[in-house]
Amino acid sequence: MQCAACAEKRCYSEGKDCSPQPDLAKQVRQELRKKRNAQFCGISSILEAEHYMKLTRLDETALFARRMKFSHIGIAFCVGLSDEAKALHGILSKTFRVSSVCCKICGIDKKEMGLPNIKPDRYEAMCNPIGQAIVLNKANTDMNVILGLCVGHDMLFTRYSRAPVTTLVAKDRVLAHNPVAAMTNRYYLRKQAA
């Protein structure tokens, strides 16, 4: 599949099935009939239809959680976004019970795990996405929100989290956590083409 290169997107405009698997649509329909999947997909589609271009990602996340009848939200955040985590905790705690866990939980030394430091001559705790997931699993959260975890760490957190996970902020230190800017900035794109 090379959907990104397709100029027509007839799947969207006409319902054309270009899938290389002849039974993929059937498989998907079967999965969507499962109660939990139908609930996730249905509420997401309803929010899109009712609030298209009206809600921020944060507003949509909170509204989705309310519609799903979630009561306990977990926040897995990067230490570099501690201020944002505090603000998010304050916003969400008006409606939900909130648990939050920093990426440096346990304070495990990078050297102990054979990992490189950013600055070699100082102590640096490693990021601990597995520990973050274990803490939020133990707290029995209904949904977890990623706030700026590193690439790879976000994958481990998602893998180990028992609750469903959404990403509110994707880390991009260079572009102020706006990774889409790399795909829309002509100067950056020109540099990549060179």
MISENU-393843 format. One record per residue: chain; residue number from 1; x, y, z of N, C-alpha, C in turn; residue in three letters. Coordinates in Angstrom, 1 decimal, decimal comma. Each point is the difference from the previous one (the first is absolute). Layout:
residues N
PT   c     k      npx      npy      npz     capx     capy     capz      cpx      cpy      cpz     r
PT   A   NUM        X        Y        Z        X        Y        Z        X        Y        Z   ALA
...
This chain:
residues 194
PT   c     k      npx      npy      npz     capx     capy     capz      cpx      cpy      cpz     r
PT   A     1      0,8     -1,2      0,0     -0,8      1,2      0,0      0,9      1,2      0,0   MET
PT   A     2     -0,4      1,0     -0,8      0,7      1,3      0,0     -1,0      1,1      0,0   GLN
PT   A     3     -0,9      0,0      1,0     -1,1      0,9      0,1      0,5      1,5      0,1   CYS
PT   A     4      1,1      0,2      0,6      0,5      1,4      0,1      0,3      0,6     -1,4   ALA
PT   A     5      0,3     -0,8     -0,9      0,3      0,4     -1,4     -1,2      0,2     -0,9   ALA
PT   A     6     -1,1     -0,5      0,5     -1,3      0,0     -0,8     -0,6      1,4     -0,1   CYS
PT   A     7     -0,2      0,5     -1,2     -0,6      1,3     -0,1     -1,5      0,0      0,0   ALA
PT   A     8     -0,6     -1,1     -0,2     -1,5      0,0     -0,2     -0,7     -0,3      1,3   GLU
PT   A     9      0,5     -0,9      0,8     -0,7     -0,4      1,3     -1,5     -0,3     -0,3   LYS
PT   A    10     -0,2     -0,9     -1,0     -1,3     -0,4     -0,3     -0,7     -0,8      1,1   ARG
PT   A    11      0,8     -0,5      0,9     -0,6     -0,7      1,2     -0,8      0,9      0,8   CYS
PT   A    12      0,4      1,3      0,0     -0,7      1,0      0,8     -1,2      0,6     -0,8   TYR
PT   A    13      0,2      0,2     -1,2     -1,0      0,7     -0,8     -1,0     -0,9     -0,6   SER
PT   A    14      0,4     -1,3     -0,3     -1,0     -1,0     -0,6     -0,1     -1,3      0,7   GLU
PT   A    15      0,7     -0,2      1,0      0,0     -1,3      0,7      0,7     -1,1     -0,7   GLY
PT   A    16      1,0      0,3     -0,9      0,7     -1,0     -0,7      0,9     -0,8      1,0   LYS
PT   A    17      0,1     -1,3     -0,2      0,8     -0,8      0,8      1,3     -0,4     -0,8   ASP
PT   A    18      1,1      0,6      0,4      1,3     -0,3     -0,7      0,8     -1,0      0,8   CYS
PT   A    19     -0,5     -0,5      1,1      0,8     -0,9      0,9      0,6     -1,2     -0,8   SER
PT   A    20      1,2     -0,3      0,3      0,6     -1,2     -0,6     -0,6     -1,3      0,6   PRO
PT   A    21     -0,7      0,1      1,1     -0,7     -1,1      0,6     -1,4      0,0     -0,4   GLN
PT   A    22     -0,5     -1,0     -0,7     -1,4      0,1     -0,5     -1,0     -0,1      1,2   PRO
PT   A    23      0,4     -0,5      1,1     -1,0     -0,2      1,1      0,3      1,0      1,2   ASP
PT   A    24      0,8      1,1     -0,3      0,3      0,9      1,1     -1,2      0,8      0,5   LEU
PT   A    25     -0,8      0,5     -0,9     -1,2      0,7      0,4     -0,9     -0,9      0,9   ALA
PT   A    26     -0,2     -1,3     -0,4     -0,8     -0,9      0,7      0,6     -0,2      1,4   LYS
PT   A    27      1,3     -0,2      0,1      0,7     -0,1      1,3     -0,2      1,2      0,9   GLN
PT   A    28      0,1      1,2     -0,6     -0,2      1,2      0,8     -1,4      0,1      0,5   VAL
PT   A    29     -0,9     -0,2     -0,9     -1,5      0,0      0,4     -0,2     -0,9      1,2   ARG
PT   A    30      0,6     -1,2      0,0     -0,2     -0,9      1,1      0,6      0,5      1,3   GLN
PT   A    31      1,2      0,6     -0,1      0,6      0,6      1,2     -0,8      1,2      0,5   GLU
PT   A    32     -0,5      0,8     -0,9     -0,8      1,2      0,4     -1,3     -0,4      0,7   LEU
PT   A    33     -0,5     -1,2     -0,3     -1,2     -0,5      0,7      0,2     -0,4      1,5   ARG
PT   A    34      1,2     -0,1      0,3      0,4     -0,3      1,5     -0,4      1,3      0,8   LYS
PT   A    35     -0,6     -0,2      1,1     -0,6      1,1      0,7      1,0      1,1      0,3   LYS
PT   A    36      1,2     -0,3      0,5      0,9      1,0      0,4      0,5      0,8     -1,2   ARG
PT   A    37      0,3     -0,8     -1,1      0,5      0,7     -1,2     -1,1      0,9     -0,6   ASN
PT   A    38     -1,2     -0,5      0,0     -1,1      0,8     -0,5     -0,2      1,3      0,8   ALA
PT   A    39      0,2     -0,1      1,3     -0,1      1,2      0,9      1,1      1,0     -0,3   GLN
PT   A    40      1,2     -0,5     -0,1      1,2      0,9     -0,3     -0,2      0,7     -1,3   PHE
PT   A    41     -0,3     -0,8     -1,0     -0,2      0,6     -1,4     -1,2      0,9     -0,1   CYS
PT   A    42     -1,1     -0,4      0,6     -1,2      0,8      0,0      0,1      1,3      0,7   GLY
PT   A    43      0,6      0,0      1,2      0,1      1,3      0,7      1,0      0,9     -0,8   ILE
PT   A    44      1,1     -0,5     -0,5      0,9      0,8     -0,7     -0,6      0,6     -1,3   SER
PT   A    45     -0,8     -0,8     -0,7     -0,7      0,5     -1,2     -1,1      1,1      0,4   SER
PT   A    46     -0,7     -0,2      1,1     -1,0      0,9      0,4      0,7      1,3      0,4   ILE
PT   A    47      1,1      0,0      0,7      0,7      1,2      0,4      0,5      0,8     -1,3   LEU
PT   A    48      0,5     -0,8     -0,9      0,4      0,6     -1,3     -1,1      0,8     -0,7   GLU
PT   A    49     -1,2     -0,7     -0,1     -1,1      0,6     -0,6     -0,6      1,2      0,7   ALA
PT   A    50     -0,1     -0,1      1,3     -0,6      1,0      0,8      0,9      1,2      0,3   GLU
PT   A    51      1,3     -0,2      0,0      1,0      1,0      0,4      1,1      0,3     -1,0   HIS
PT   A    52     -0,2     -0,3     -1,2      1,0      0,1     -1,0      0,5      1,5     -0,1   TYR
PT   A    53      1,3      0,1      0,2      0,7      1,4      0,0     -0,4      0,9      1,1   MET
PT   A    54     -0,5     -0,6      1,1     -0,5      0,8      1,2      0,8     -0,3      1,2   LYS
PT   A    55      0,6     -1,2      0,1      0,6     -0,4      1,3      1,5     -0,1     -0,2   LEU
PT   A    56      0,8      0,3      1,0      1,4     -0,3      0,1      0,2     -1,5      0,2   THR
PT   A    57      1,1     -0,5     -0,2      0,3     -1,4      0,3     -0,2     -0,2      1,5   ARG
PT   A    58      0,3      0,9      0,9     -0,2     -0,2      1,4     -1,5      0,0      0,3   LEU
PT   A    59     -0,8      0,9     -0,6     -1,4      0,0      0,2     -0,7     -1,3     -0,5   ASP
PT   A    60      0,5     -0,5     -1,2     -0,5     -1,2     -0,5      0,3     -1,2      0,8   GLU
PT   A    61      1,2      0,0      0,6      0,4     -1,2      0,8     -0,8      0,0      1,3   THR
PT   A    62     -0,3      1,1      0,6     -0,8      0,0      1,2     -1,5     -0,4     -0,3   ALA
PT   A    63     -0,5      0,6     -1,1     -1,4     -0,4     -0,4     -0,1     -1,4     -0,4   LEU
PT   A    64      1,0     -0,6     -0,7      0,0     -1,4     -0,3      0,0     -0,8      1,3   PHE
PT   A    65      0,8      0,3      1,0      0,0     -0,7      1,2     -1,3      0,1      0,8   ALA
PT   A    66     -0,6      1,1      0,0     -1,4      0,2      0,6     -1,0     -0,9     -0,7   ARG
PT   A    67      0,0      0,0     -1,3     -1,0     -0,8     -0,8      0,2     -1,5      0,2   ARG
PT   A    68      1,3     -0,4      0,2      0,3     -1,4      0,3     -0,3     -0,3      1,4   MET
PT   A    69     -0,4      1,0      0,8     -0,3     -0,2      1,4      1,3     -0,5      0,8   LYS
PT   A    70      1,1      0,5     -0,4      1,3     -0,2      0,7      0,0      0,9      1,2   PHE
PT   A    71      0,5     -0,4      1,1      0,0      0,8      1,2      1,4      0,3      0,5   SER
PT   A    72      1,0     -0,9     -0,4      1,4      0,2      0,5      0,9      0,0     -1,2   HIS
PT   A    73      0,7      1,2     -0,2      0,9      0,2     -1,1      1,4      0,0      0,5   ILE
PT   A    74      0,9     -0,7     -0,7      1,4      0,0      0,3      0,8      0,9     -0,9   GLY
PT   A    75      1,0      0,6      0,5      0,9      0,9     -0,9      1,4     -0,6      0,2   ILE
PT   A    76      0,6     -0,4     -1,2      1,4     -0,4      0,0      0,8      1,1     -0,7   ALA
PT   A    77      0,8      0,7      0,8      0,6      1,2     -0,6      1,5      0,0      0,1   PHE
PT   A    78      0,6      0,8     -0,9      1,4      0,2     -0,1      0,4      1,1      1,1   CYS
PT   A    79      1,1     -0,2      0,7      0,4      0,9      1,0      0,2      1,4     -0,6   VAL
PT   A    80      0,3      0,1     -1,3      0,2      1,3     -0,7     -1,3      0,7     -0,2   GLY
PT   A    81     -1,1     -0,7      0,2     -1,4      0,7     -0,1     -0,7      0,0      1,3   LEU
PT   A    82      0,8      0,1      1,1     -0,6      0,0      1,3     -1,0      1,2      0,2   SER
PT   A    83      0,3      1,1     -0,5     -1,0      1,1      0,1     -1,3     -0,3     -0,7   ASP
PT   A    84      0,1     -0,5     -1,2     -1,1     -0,4     -0,8     -0,8     -1,1      0,7   GLU
PT   A    85      0,7     -1,0      0,6     -0,6     -1,1      0,8     -0,8      0,6      1,1   ALA
PT   A    86      0,5      0,9      0,7     -0,7      0,7      1,2     -1,2      0,7     -0,5   LYS
PT   A    87      0,1      0,7     -1,1     -1,2      0,7     -0,6     -1,1     -1,1     -0,4   ALA
PT   A    88      0,5     -1,0     -0,7     -1,0     -1,0     -0,5     -0,6     -0,7      1,2   LEU
PT   A    89      0,7     -0,3      1,0     -0,5     -0,6      1,2     -1,1      0,9      0,6   HIS
PT   A    90      0,2      1,3      0,1     -0,9      0,9      0,5     -1,3      0,1     -0,8   GLY
PT   A    91      0,1      0,0     -1,3     -1,1      0,0     -0,9     -0,9     -1,2      0,1   ILE
PT   A    92      0,7     -1,2     -0,1     -0,7     -1,3      0,0     -0,6     -0,3      1,4   LEU
PT   A    93      0,6      0,5      1,1     -0,5     -0,4      1,3     -1,2      0,8      0,4   SER
PT   A    94     -0,5      0,9     -0,9     -1,3      0,6      0,3     -1,1     -1,0     -0,3   LYS
PT   A    95      0,3     -0,9     -0,9     -1,1     -1,0     -0,4      0,4     -1,4      0,4   THR
PT   A    96      1,2     -0,4      0,0      0,5     -1,4      0,2      0,9     -0,1      1,2   PHE
PT   A    97      0,1     -1,2      0,5      1,1     -0,4      0,9      1,2     -0,1     -0,9   ARG
PT   A    98      1,1      0,6      0,4      1,2      0,0     -0,8      1,2     -0,6      0,7   VAL
PT   A    99      0,8     -0,9     -0,6      1,3     -0,4      0,5      1,0      0,3     -1,1   SER
PT   A   100      1,2      0,5      0,5      1,0      0,3     -1,0      1,3     -0,6      0,4   SER
PT   A   101      0,9     -0,3     -1,0      1,2     -0,6      0,3      1,1      0,6     -0,9   VAL
PT   A   102      1,1      0,4      0,5      1,1      0,6     -0,7      0,9     -1,1     -0,6   CYS
PT   A   103      0,6      0,3     -1,1      0,8     -1,0     -0,7      1,3     -0,4      0,7   CYS
PT   A   104      0,4      0,7      1,0      1,2     -0,3      0,8     -0,3     -0,8      1,2   LYS
PT   A   105     -1,3     -0,5      0,2     -0,3     -0,8      1,1      1,0     -1,1      0,3   ILE
PT   A   106      0,3     -0,2      1,2      1,0     -1,0      0,6      1,4      0,6     -0,1   CYS
PT   A   107      0,3      1,0     -0,8      1,3      0,6      0,0      1,1     -0,9     -0,4   GLY
PT   A   108     -0,2     -1,0     -0,9      1,0     -1,0     -0,4      1,1      0,7     -0,8   ILE
PT   A   109      1,2     -0,2      0,4      1,2      0,6     -0,6      0,1     -0,6     -1,4   ASP
PT   A   110      0,2      0,9     -1,0      0,2     -0,4     -1,4      1,2     -1,0     -0,1   LYS
PT   A   111      1,1      0,4      0,8      1,2     -0,8     -0,1     -0,2     -1,5      0,4   LYS
PT   A   112     -0,9     -0,1      1,0     -0,3     -1,4      0,5     -0,6     -0,9     -1,1   GLU
PT   A   113     -0,7      0,7     -0,9     -0,6     -0,8     -1,2      0,8      0,1     -1,2   MET
PT   A   114      1,2      0,6      0,1      0,9      0,1     -1,2     -0,5      1,0     -1,0   GLY
PT   A   115     -0,7      1,0      0,4     -0,6      1,1     -0,9      0,9      1,2      0,1   LEU
PT   A   116      0,1      0,7     -1,1      0,9      1,2      0,0     -0,7      1,2      0,6   PRO
PT   A   117      0,8      0,9      0,7     -0,5      1,2      0,6      0,0      1,1     -1,1   ASN
PT   A   118     -0,9      1,0      0,2      0,1      1,2     -0,8      1,2      0,8      0,3   ILE
PT   A   119      0,3      0,1      1,3      1,3      0,6      0,5      0,7     -1,0      0,8   LYS
PT   A   120      1,1     -0,5     -0,6      0,7     -1,2      0,6      0,5      0,2      1,5   PRO
PT   A   121      0,2      1,2      0,4      0,6      0,1      1,4     -1,0      0,3      1,1   ASP
PT   A   122     -1,3     -0,4     -0,2     -1,0      0,2      1,0     -0,9     -1,2      0,2   ARG
PT   A   123     -0,7     -0,1      1,1     -1,0     -1,0      0,1     -1,2      0,3     -0,8   TYR
PT   A   124     -0,4     -1,0     -0,7     -1,3      0,1     -0,8     -0,8     -1,2      0,2   GLU
PT   A   125     -1,3      0,2      0,5     -0,9     -1,1      0,1     -0,6     -0,3     -1,4   ALA
PT   A   126     -0,2     -1,3     -0,3     -0,5     -0,4     -1,3     -1,6      0,2      0,0   MET
PT   A   127     -0,5      0,2     -1,1     -1,5      0,0     -0,2     -0,5     -1,4      0,3   CYS
PT   A   128     -1,2     -0,1      0,6     -0,5     -1,3      0,5     -1,4     -0,2     -0,5   ASN
PT   A   129     -0,3     -0,1     -1,2     -1,4     -0,2     -0,5     -0,7     -1,2      0,5   PRO
PT   A   130      0,8     -1,1      0,2     -0,6     -1,2      0,5     -0,4      0,2      1,5   ILE
PT   A   131      0,8      0,7      0,8     -0,4      0,4      1,3     -1,2      0,9      0,0   GLY
PT   A   132     -0,1      0,9     -0,9     -1,1      0,9     -0,1     -1,3     -0,8     -0,2   GLN
PT   A   133      0,1     -1,0     -0,9     -1,2     -0,8     -0,3     -0,4     -0,9      1,2   ALA
PT   A   134      1,0     -0,5      0,7     -0,3     -0,9      1,2     -0,7      0,9      1,0   ILE
PT   A   135      0,5      1,2      0,3     -0,6      0,8      1,0     -1,5      0,3     -0,4   VAL
PT   A   136     -0,2      0,4     -1,2     -1,4      0,3     -0,4     -0,9     -1,2     -0,1   LEU
PT   A   137      0,6     -1,2     -0,3     -0,8     -1,2      0,0     -0,4     -0,3      1,5   ASN
PT   A   138      0,9      0,2      0,9     -0,3     -0,2      1,4     -1,0      0,9      0,5   LYS
PT   A   139      0,0      1,3     -0,5     -1,0      1,0      0,3     -1,4     -0,3     -0,6   ALA
PT   A   140      0,0     -1,0     -0,9     -1,2     -0,4     -0,7     -0,7      1,1     -0,8   ASN
PT   A   141      0,8      0,7     -0,8     -0,5      1,1     -0,8     -0,9     -0,5     -1,1   THR
PT   A   142     -1,0      0,8     -0,4     -0,9     -0,4     -1,1      0,6      0,3     -1,4   ASP
PT   A   143      0,8      1,1      0,0      0,6      0,5     -1,2      1,3      0,7      0,4   MET
PT   A   144      1,1     -0,2     -0,9      1,2      0,7      0,3      0,4      1,0     -1,2   ASN
PT   A   145      0,6      1,1      0,4      0,3      1,0     -0,9      1,5      0,2      0,0   VAL
PT   A   146      0,6     -0,1     -1,2      1,5      0,3     -0,1      0,2      1,4     -0,2   ILE
PT   A   147      0,9      0,6      0,7      0,4      1,4      0,0      1,5      0,1     -0,3   LEU
PT   A   148      0,4     -0,1     -1,3      1,4      0,3     -0,4      1,0     -1,1      0,3   GLY
PT   A   149     -0,4     -1,3      0,1      1,0     -1,0      0,1      0,8     -0,2     -1,2   LEU
PT   A   150      1,3     -0,4      0,1      0,9     -0,1     -1,1     -0,5     -1,1     -1,0   CYS
PT   A   151      0,4      0,1     -1,2     -0,2     -1,0     -1,0      0,6     -1,3      0,6   VAL
PT   A   152     -0,8     -1,1     -0,1      0,5     -1,3      0,5     -0,5     -0,2      1,5   GLY
PT   A   153      0,2      1,0      0,8     -0,6      0,0      1,4     -1,5      0,0     -0,1   HIS
PT   A   154     -0,5      0,8     -0,9     -1,5      0,0     -0,2     -0,5     -1,3     -0,4   ASP
PT   A   155      0,7     -0,7     -0,8     -0,4     -1,4     -0,5      0,1     -1,0      1,2   MET
PT   A   156      1,0      0,1      0,8      0,1     -0,9      1,1     -1,2      0,3      1,0   LEU
PT   A   157     -0,2      1,3      0,3     -1,1      0,3      0,9     -1,3     -0,6     -0,6   PHE
PT   A   158     -0,3      0,2     -1,2     -1,2     -0,4     -0,6     -0,1     -1,6      0,0   THR
PT   A   159      1,1     -0,6     -0,2      0,0     -1,5      0,0     -0,3     -0,5      1,4   ARG
PT   A   160      0,5      0,6      1,0     -0,2     -0,5      1,4     -1,2      0,6      0,7   TYR
PT   A   161     -0,7      1,0     -0,5     -1,2      0,6      0,6     -1,1     -1,0     -0,2   SER
PT   A   162     -0,8     -0,3      1,1     -1,2     -0,8     -0,1     -1,1      0,9     -0,5   ARG
PT   A   163      0,0      1,3      0,4     -1,1      0,9     -0,5      0,3      0,5     -1,4   ALA
PT   A   164     -1,0      0,4     -0,7      0,2      0,6     -1,3      0,8      1,3      0,1   PRO
PT   A   165      0,8      0,2     -1,0      1,0      1,2      0,0     -0,3      0,9     -1,2   VAL
PT   A   166      0,0      1,3      0,3      0,0      1,0     -1,0      1,2      0,9      0,2   THR
PT   A   167      0,5      0,6     -1,1      1,1      1,0      0,1     -0,6      1,4     -0,1   THR
PT   A   168      0,3      0,8      1,0     -0,4      1,4      0,0      1,1      0,9     -0,6   LEU
PT   A   169      1,2     -0,4      0,4      1,2      0,8     -0,5      1,0     -1,0     -0,5   VAL
PT   A   170      0,5      0,1     -1,3      1,1     -0,8     -0,5      1,2      0,9      0,1   ALA
PT   A   171      1,0     -0,6      0,7      1,3      0,7      0,2      0,7      0,4     -1,3   LYS
PT   A   172      0,4      1,3     -0,1      0,9      0,5     -1,0      0,7      1,1      0,6   ASP
PT   A   173      1,2     -0,2      0,5      0,7      1,0      0,7      0,4      1,2     -0,9   ARG
PT   A   174      0,2     -0,3     -1,3      0,4      1,0     -0,9     -1,1      0,9     -0,5   VAL
PT   A   175     -1,2     -0,6     -0,1     -1,2      0,8     -0,6     -1,0      0,2      1,1   LEU
PT   A   176      0,4      0,2      1,2     -1,0      0,4      1,1     -1,2     -1,0      0,0   ALA
PT   A   177      0,4     -1,3     -0,1     -1,0     -1,0      0,1     -1,1      0,1     -1,0   HIS
PT   A   178      0,4      0,4     -1,2     -0,9      0,1     -1,1      0,6     -0,7     -1,2   ASN
PT   A   179      0,1     -1,4      0,0      0,7     -0,7     -1,0     -0,6      0,2     -1,4   PRO
PT   A   180     -1,2      0,4     -0,2     -0,6      0,1     -1,3      0,7      1,2     -0,7   VAL
PT   A   181      0,6      0,9      0,7      0,7      1,1     -0,6      1,1     -0,4     -1,0   ALA
PT   A   182      0,6     -1,2      0,3      1,1     -0,5     -0,8     -0,6     -0,4     -1,4   ALA
PT   A   183     -1,3     -0,3     -0,1     -0,6     -0,5     -1,2     -0,7      1,2     -0,8   MET
PT   A   184     -0,1      1,1      0,6     -0,6      1,2     -0,6      0,9      1,2     -0,2   THR
PT   A   185      1,2     -0,1      0,5      0,9      1,1     -0,2      0,9     -0,2     -1,2   ASN
PT   A   186     -0,2      0,9     -1,0      0,7     -0,2     -1,3      1,5      0,1      0,2   ARG
PT   A   187      0,6      0,7      0,9      1,4      0,1      0,2      0,5     -1,4      0,5   TYR
PT   A   188     -0,7     -0,6      1,0      0,4     -1,3      0,5     -0,1     -1,0     -1,1   TYR
PT   A   189     -1,1      0,0     -0,8     -0,2     -1,0     -1,0      1,1      0,2     -1,1   LEU
PT   A   190      0,4      1,2     -0,3      1,0      0,2     -1,0      1,3     -0,6      0,5   ARG
PT   A   191      0,3      0,1      1,3      1,2     -0,5      0,6      0,0     -1,5     -0,1   LYS
PT   A   192     -1,2     -0,7      0,2     -0,1     -1,4      0,0      0,2     -0,5     -1,5   GLN
PT   A   193     -0,4      0,8     -0,9      0,1     -0,5     -1,5      1,4      0,1     -0,5   ALA
PT   A   194      0,9      0,8      0,7      1,3      0,2     -0,5      0,9     -1,2      0,2   ALA
